[in-house]
Amino acid sequence: MVARLRRAFWTILISLTTIAFVYLTIVNTAIEQEINKPKNLHRNVKHIVAYSLLKKIEIESEHYTCEERLDDDEVNYSAINGSDEDYAWTNIDGSAVHVLSVHLDRRLEPYHYVRIIGMIKGIYQETVYCQISSPTETVVTKVTTTPIWLDAWDQNDTNVYFNPVLLSCRIPLGLAPENVSITTKPCDGKQGKHFSLTNDTGNSQYTFTVCVKPLDFLEDISERLIQWIEMIRILGAEKIEIYVKKVKRNVWKILKWYDSNYPDQITIRKFHVVKDADTNKNYNFSWILWQKRRYEVATYNSCFYRNIGLTRFIIPLDIDEIILPRHLFTWKNVLQDIYTTIPGLKENFASFMVPNTYFFGELPKNETDKIFFLRNILRSRFSPPGESGKSFISTKNTLTVFNHYALDVLKPGISRTFFVPSNVAQLNHYKETCNAVILPECVKYVSSPRIKDKLVFRYEKVFMYKYSKRILLFKKLGFFM
C-alpha cells in the first residue's frame, strides 16, 4: 500500500514538473519571439509619442493660485510683436532675463503656449513666471527653459556670455489670452514686464520665409545685397526678414525701399545688443565672436516664432548663400519632389538640410562681371551631411532653430534633420576665405580640388532682367551715382 502511494506521489510530481517545464518553455519562446520579431515602427512610435508628449505637457503645467485678483486696468502692455521696426531687449525686473520677443504658440492643439525668446547671462539659475491674462481672468504659470545653444560649439571658451533661451509657459485649456506679464514673483500684479499677445491665423500664407541674421558691415554692400534679394525671390523666397545692426546709409535706404514697397514680402528690423547690468554698457556685438553668434541664434528664433502661423518653412540664410535646385527650378519643386519620392517625410522631419559647397573669392573670375554669383564658377567638394549646410525648417515640427537646422523638435517622434541628396539641391556659399575659428574643418575646403560648376547660369536670363530693372530704378532715385 505504502509502495503504491509512493509511486503515485512520484508520478504526480514528475507530471507536474513536466507540465511546468513545458509551460515555461512556451512562455519563454513567446517572449523571445515577441522581442525578436519585426516591429510595427509606426504603431510603436505613436504609442511612445502619445505618452512622452503628455508627460512633457504635464511637466510644463505648473500653475499657481493667487489669493488676490491680478488684473490691473492701469497696466500698459507693450506690443512687442507689433509693426515697430526697432527691436530692443526688455529686461525683466529683478531678473537676469532679457526678452527679445514674445509669441503665442497654438501648434500642439489643444495645448497652447506663450513662447519667449530671450537672453540670460551665464548659467540660468532663476525662476520666472507668466501671468497670462484673458478678458475675464489671470492665471500664473511657471516658466520652463530650453537653451538655444550647445556648449560643444565653443567648449574651449571660458568667457561668460549672454546665452539665448526659449522660455515657455503653458496656457490652461480654454483660456483665450490677450497679454502676459513676466515676473520673478508669481502673484505680484505690479512687478514685471507686460506684453501683448497677437493671435496668428493658423493658416500659412507663404511656403518659404528667409530669416537673415543682423547685418553688420563697414563697407557698402548695396549691389551685392540687391543681387541676393532678387535671386532668392526667383528661387522661391516669398517673405524675407532682415535684422540690421550697422550698415552704410546707402544700404539702409535700399533696405527701407524694399520694406516700404513690398511690406508683405520684405521686413527690415533694427537690432540692438543687450545692456549689461554689471557694467551698464551694451554687450559688444562685433568684437566678441561667440557673443555675436549667440545674438544671431536669438534673432533666428525670434524670426521663426513670428512666422509659425504664416509660413510652412523658414530658411536661415546669409547674404552670401544661395540654395540651388540641381535639376528643378524652385525650392517648392525640390520639396515636392522629395515628398513624392519618400511618402510621409513631411510629417516626420523638422528640417531638410541642403549640402554645402564653397565658392572662394580668391579663385579666378571674370572681373568684368559684377554679379557675385556669376563671376565664380569653381567650387570645392561638398561638405559631408550635417556640416555647414542650410535647411528648410518646418514651422510645424520645430521647437528651436540655429544657423543650420532645427535644434530641438516640437514633440517626440519627430526626427530632427533629413539630409537632401547633393544630386537634388546644393548650397552655393560664396566666401573670400574660410574662418578656421568657426569652422576648423575649413582648411580642407580651401585646399580642395576645384570643380567647374555653372548651375546658377540657368537663372541668368530671368535674373538679369529683374536686376537690371531694379538697378535702373535705384539710379533714378539717387541711390547710386
Residue pairs with C-beta under 8 A, 6 or more apart in sequence:
45 413
46 413
48 412
48 413
49 411
49 412
49 413
52 411
52 412
52 413
53 108
53 411
53 412
56 411
56 412
57 108
57 111
57 170
59 144
60 113
60 144
60 168
60 169
60 170
61 141
61 170
62 141
62 142
63 139
63 140
63 141
63 142
63 172
64 129
64 140
64 141
64 142
64 186
64 187
65 140
66 140
66 186
66 187
67 187
68 187
68 189
69 138
69 189
70 131
70 133
70 138
70 140
70 181
70 187
70 189
71 133
71 137
71 138
71 189
72 189
72 190
75 181
75 189
75 194
76 194
77 179
77 194
77 195
77 196
78 90
78 193
78 194
78 195
78 196
79 195
79 196
79 198
80 90
80 99
80 101
80 102
80 195
80 196
81 101
81 102
81 103
81 195
81 196
81 197
81 198
81 306
82 196
82 198
85 259
85 268
85 269
85 270
86 269
86 270
86 272
87 100
87 101
87 243
87 269
87 270
87 271
87 272
87 302
88 272
89 98
89 99
89 100
89 119
89 272
89 273
89 274
89 275
90 98
90 99
90 193
90 195
91 97
91 98
91 99
91 193
91 275
91 277
92 98
92 99
92 128
92 182
92 183
92 184
92 192
92 193
93 183
93 184
93 191
93 192
93 193
94 184
94 185
94 191
95 126
95 128
95 184
96 120
96 121
96 122
96 124
96 126
96 277
97 118
97 119
97 120
97 126
97 128
97 165
97 167
97 182
98 118
98 119
98 120
98 162
98 274
99 116
99 117
99 118
99 182
99 193
99 195
100 117
100 118
100 119
100 298
100 299
100 302
101 116
101 117
101 302
101 305
101 306
102 114
102 115
102 116
102 117
102 180
102 182
102 195
102 197
103 114
103 115
103 116
103 117
103 197
103 198
103 305
103 306
103 308
104 112
104 113
104 114
104 115
104 177
104 197
104 198
104 199
104 200
105 112
105 113
105 114
105 115
105 305
105 308
106 112
106 200
106 202
106 309
107 308
107 395
107 396
107 410
108 410
108 411
110 173
111 170
111 171
111 173
112 170
112 171
112 175
112 177
113 168
113 169
113 170
113 171
114 130
114 132
114 141
114 168
114 169
114 171
114 177
114 180
114 197
115 166
115 167
115 168
115 305
116 143
116 166
116 167
116 168
116 169
116 182
117 164
117 165
117 166
117 298
117 301
117 302
117 305
118 164
118 165
118 166
118 167
118 298
119 162
119 163
119 164
119 165
119 274
119 294
119 298
120 126
120 162
120 163
120 165
121 160
121 161
121 162
121 163
121 276
121 278
122 160
122 161
122 163
124 145
124 147
124 163
124 165
126 184
127 142
127 143
127 184
128 143
128 167
128 182
128 183
128 184
129 140
129 141
129 142
129 143
129 169
129 182
129 183
129 184
129 185
129 186
130 140
130 141
130 143
130 169
130 180
130 181
130 182
131 138
131 139
131 140
131 180
131 181
131 182
131 183
131 186
131 189
131 192
132 138
132 139
132 140
132 141
132 169
132 171
132 172
132 175
132 177
132 180
133 177
133 178
133 179
133 180
133 181
134 175
134 176
134 177
134 178
135 176
135 178
137 175
138 189
139 171
139 172
139 175
140 186
140 187
141 169
141 170
141 171
141 172
142 169
142 186
143 167
143 168
143 169
143 182
144 167
144 168
144 169
145 165
145 166
145 167
145 168
146 165
146 166
146 167
146 168
146 399
146 400
146 408
147 163
147 164
147 165
148 163
148 164
148 165
148 166
148 297
148 298
148 301
148 400
148 402
148 407
149 163
149 164
149 294
149 297
149 402
150 407
153 290
153 293
154 290
154 293
157 290
159 288
159 290
159 291
161 288
161 290
161 291
161 294
162 274
162 276
162 283
162 291
162 294
162 295
163 294
164 294
164 295
164 297
164 298
164 301
166 301
166 399
166 400
167 182
169 180
171 177
177 197
178 196
178 197
179 194
179 195
179 196
179 197
180 194
180 195
180 197
181 189
181 192
181 193
181 194
181 195
182 192
182 193
182 194
182 195
183 191
183 192
183 193
184 191
184 192
185 191
185 192
200 308
200 309
200 310
201 309
201 310
202 309
203 309
204 309
204 310
204 311
204 312
204 395
205 310
205 311
206 238
206 239
206 307
206 310
206 311
206 312
207 236
207 238
207 311
207 312
207 313
207 331
207 332
208 236
208 237
208 238
208 239
208 311
208 312
208 313
208 314
208 315
208 331
208 332
208 392
209 237
209 238
209 239
209 240
209 241
209 303
209 307
209 310
209 311
209 313
209 314
209 315
210 232
210 237
210 239
210 240
210 241
210 314
210 315
210 316
210 317
211 241
211 299
211 300
211 303
211 304
211 307
211 314
211 315
211 316
211 317
212 240
212 241
212 242
212 243
212 317
212 318
212 319
213 243
213 295
213 296
213 299
213 300
213 316
213 318
213 403
214 243
214 244
214 245
214 271
214 285
214 295
214 296
214 299
215 221
215 242
215 243
215 244
215 245
215 246
215 247
215 251
215 319
216 245
216 246
216 247
216 285
216 286
216 292
217 246
217 247
217 248
217 251
218 246
218 248
219 248
220 248
220 250
220 251
221 247
221 248
221 251
221 319
222 248
222 250
222 251
222 254
222 479
222 480
223 370
223 471
224 319
224 372
225 251
225 254
225 255
225 319
226 254
226 467
226 470
226 471
226 474
227 371
227 372
227 373
227 467
228 319
228 320
228 322
229 240
229 258
229 266
230 463
230 466
230 467
230 470
231 322
231 373
231 459
231 463
232 240
232 317
232 322
232 323
233 240
233 265
233 466
234 459
234 462
234 463
234 466
235 322
235 323
235 324
235 325
235 330
235 331
235 459
236 330
236 331
236 332
237 315
237 331
238 265
238 311
239 264
239 265
239 266
239 267
239 307
239 310
239 311
240 265
240 266
240 267
241 266
241 267
241 269
241 303
241 306
241 307
242 255
242 266
242 267
242 268
242 269
243 269
243 270
243 271
243 299
243 303
244 252
244 255
244 268
244 269
244 270
244 271
245 271
245 273
245 285
245 286
246 286
247 255
250 479
250 480
253 479
254 474
254 479
255 268
256 268
257 474
257 477
257 479
258 266
258 268
259 266
259 267
259 268
271 295
271 299
272 282
273 282
273 283
273 284
273 285
273 295
274 282
274 283
275 281
275 282
275 283
276 282
276 283
283 291
284 291
285 291
285 292
285 295
286 292
289 437
289 438
293 403
293 438
296 403
297 401
297 402
297 403
300 314
300 316
300 401
300 402
300 403
301 400
301 401
303 314
304 314
304 393
304 395
304 398
304 400
304 401
307 314
307 395
308 395
309 395
311 395
312 394
312 395
312 396
313 335
313 392
313 393
313 394
313 395
314 393
314 395
314 401
315 323
315 390
315 391
315 392
315 393
316 390
316 391
316 393
316 401
316 402
316 403
316 404
317 323
317 390
320 372
320 429
320 430
320 431
321 390
321 427
321 428
321 429
321 430
322 373
322 427
322 428
322 430
322 456
323 331
323 354
323 390
323 425
323 426
323 427
323 428
324 425
324 426
324 427
324 428
324 455
324 456
325 331
325 333
325 334
325 424
325 425
326 422
326 423
326 424
326 425
326 426
326 455
327 423
327 424
328 334
328 337
329 458
331 392
334 420
334 424
334 425
335 346
335 352
335 392
337 424
338 345
338 352
338 418
338 420
338 424
339 345
339 346
345 418
346 394
347 397
348 413
348 414
348 415
349 394
349 397
349 414
349 415
349 416
349 417
349 418
350 393
350 394
350 397
350 398
350 405
350 406
350 409
350 410
350 414
350 415
350 416
350 417
351 391
351 392
351 393
351 394
351 398
351 401
351 405
351 406
351 416
351 417
351 418
352 391
352 392
352 393
352 394
352 417
352 418
352 420
353 385
353 386
353 389
353 390
353 391
353 404
353 405
353 417
353 418
353 419
353 420
354 389
354 390
354 391
354 392
354 420
354 425
354 426
354 427
355 382
355 383
355 385
355 389
355 419
355 420
355 421
355 422
355 425
355 426
355 427
356 382
356 383
356 387
356 388
356 389
356 390
356 426
356 427
356 429
357 379
357 380
357 381
357 382
357 383
357 426
357 427
357 428
357 429
357 453
358 379
358 380
358 429
358 430
358 431
358 434
358 445
358 448
359 373
359 376
359 377
359 378
359 379
359 380
359 428
359 429
359 430
359 431
359 453
360 376
360 380
360 431
360 432
360 433
360 434
360 445
360 446
361 376
361 430
361 431
361 432
361 433
362 432
362 433
363 376
363 378
363 450
364 378
365 375
365 376
366 375
367 375
369 375
371 463
371 464
371 467
372 430
373 428
373 430
373 456
374 456
374 457
374 460
376 430
377 452
377 453
377 454
378 450
378 451
378 452
378 453
379 428
379 450
379 451
379 453
380 445
380 446
380 448
380 450
380 451
381 445
381 448
381 449
381 451
382 422
382 426
383 389
383 441
383 445
385 419
386 417
386 419
387 441
388 404
388 427
388 429
388 439
389 404
389 405
389 419
389 427
390 403
390 404
390 427
391 404
391 405
391 406
391 417
393 401
393 405
393 406
394 406
396 410
397 406
397 409
397 410
397 411
397 414
398 406
398 408
398 409
398 410
399 406
399 407
399 408
399 409
399 410
400 406
400 407
400 408
401 407
405 416
405 417
406 416
406 417
409 415
409 416
426 455
428 453
428 455
428 456
433 446
434 442
434 443
434 445
434 446
435 442
436 442
436 443
471 480
474 480
